[in-house]
Amino acid sequence: MDLALLASTFATVFLAELGDKTQLAIVTISGTSSRPGAVFAGSSAALVLASLLGAAAGGSLSSVVPTDTLQLAASVGFLVLGLRLLLMARADEDSAAADQESGAGQDSHP
């Protein structure tokens, strides 16, 4: 077993998962449950299965598609997602600002 690959994969996934929606969902579920062990087991199994599917898909794709092409596709995908999130955040800010402006000039008393 390649320990360097194991360690870098562990560190990457561990850091990527800290503070994301999955962890927040687990905290929420655990907080409403009296069985945190069951929450841990369920969330661990789900992450292992998702990682297994990703590793299997990546291994299968890499035998058909060149690695550079896969890396480029992943990079472009992340770039597109990031840009969409930024544009959506900008639209939400613009909408909130427009709501404040339209409500600012109105008298709230009947």
C-alpha positions as CSV (number, residue, x, y, z in Angstrom):
1,M,0.0,0.0,0.0
2,D,1.2,3.5,-0.9
3,L,1.2,5.3,2.5
4,A,2.0,8.7,0.9
5,L,-1.1,8.4,-1.3
6,L,-3.2,7.2,1.6
7,A,-2.0,10.1,3.8
8,S,-2.6,12.8,1.1
9,T,-6.0,11.4,0.3
10,F,-7.0,11.3,3.9
11,A,-5.7,14.9,4.5
12,T,-7.5,16.2,1.4
13,V,-10.8,14.6,2.2
14,F,-10.6,15.5,5.9
15,L,-9.9,19.2,5.1
16,A,-12.5,19.3,2.4
17,E,-15.2,17.9,4.6
18,L,-14.6,20.2,7.6
19,G,-17.4,22.7,8.0
20,D,-19.3,21.7,4.9
21,K,-23.0,21.0,4.6
22,T,-22.5,17.3,5.3
23,Q,-20.8,18.0,8.6
24,L,-23.5,20.6,9.6
25,A,-26.2,18.0,8.8
26,I,-24.5,15.4,11.0
27,V,-24.2,17.9,13.8
28,T,-27.9,18.7,13.5
29,I,-29.0,15.1,13.4
30,S,-26.7,14.2,16.2
31,G,-28.0,17.1,18.3
32,T,-31.6,15.8,17.9
33,S,-30.7,12.2,18.6
34,S,-29.8,10.4,21.7
35,R,-27.7,7.9,19.8
36,P,-24.6,9.7,18.3
37,G,-22.9,6.4,17.6
38,A,-25.7,5.5,15.1
39,V,-25.3,8.9,13.5
40,F,-21.6,8.4,13.2
41,A,-22.0,4.9,11.8
42,G,-24.6,6.0,9.2
43,S,-22.6,9.1,8.1
44,S,-19.3,7.1,8.0
45,A,-20.9,4.4,5.8
46,A,-22.4,7.0,3.5
47,L,-19.0,8.8,3.1
48,V,-17.3,5.5,2.5
49,L,-19.8,4.5,-0.2
50,A,-19.6,7.9,-1.9
51,S,-15.8,7.7,-1.9
52,L,-15.9,4.1,-3.2
53,L,-18.2,5.2,-6.1
54,G,-15.9,8.2,-6.9
55,A,-12.8,6.0,-6.8
56,A,-14.3,3.4,-9.0
57,A,-15.6,5.9,-11.5
58,G,-12.3,7.7,-11.5
59,G,-10.4,4.4,-12.1
60,S,-12.8,3.4,-14.9
61,L,-12.7,6.8,-16.6
62,S,-8.9,7.0,-16.4
63,S,-8.6,3.9,-18.5
64,V,-10.6,5.5,-21.2
65,V,-9.9,9.2,-20.9
66,P,-6.4,10.7,-20.5
67,T,-5.6,11.9,-17.0
68,D,-4.9,15.5,-18.2
69,T,-8.4,15.6,-19.8
70,L,-10.0,14.4,-16.6
71,Q,-8.1,17.0,-14.6
72,L,-9.1,19.7,-17.0
73,A,-12.7,18.7,-17.0
74,A,-12.7,18.7,-13.2
75,S,-11.1,22.1,-13.1
76,V,-13.5,23.6,-15.5
77,G,-16.4,22.0,-13.6
78,F,-15.2,23.6,-10.3
79,L,-14.7,26.9,-12.0
80,V,-18.2,26.9,-13.5
81,L,-19.7,26.0,-10.1
82,G,-17.7,28.7,-8.4
83,L,-18.8,31.3,-10.9
84,R,-22.4,30.3,-10.6
85,L,-22.3,30.6,-6.8
86,L,-20.7,34.0,-7.1
87,L,-23.3,35.2,-9.6
88,M,-26.1,33.8,-7.5
89,A,-24.7,35.6,-4.4
90,R,-24.4,38.8,-6.4
91,A,-28.0,38.5,-7.6
92,D,-29.2,37.9,-4.0
93,E,-27.3,41.0,-2.8
94,D,-28.8,43.1,-5.7
95,S,-32.3,41.8,-4.8
96,A,-31.9,42.6,-1.1
97,A,-30.6,46.0,-1.9
98,A,-33.5,46.7,-4.3
99,D,-36.0,45.5,-1.6
100,Q,-34.4,47.9,1.0
101,E,-34.5,50.8,-1.4
102,S,-38.2,50.2,-2.3
103,G,-39.1,49.8,1.3
104,A,-37.0,52.8,2.6
105,G,-39.2,55.5,1.1
106,Q,-42.5,54.0,2.3
107,D,-44.1,55.0,5.5
108,S,-44.7,51.8,7.6
109,H,-47.5,53.3,9.6
110,P,-51.0,53.2,8.3
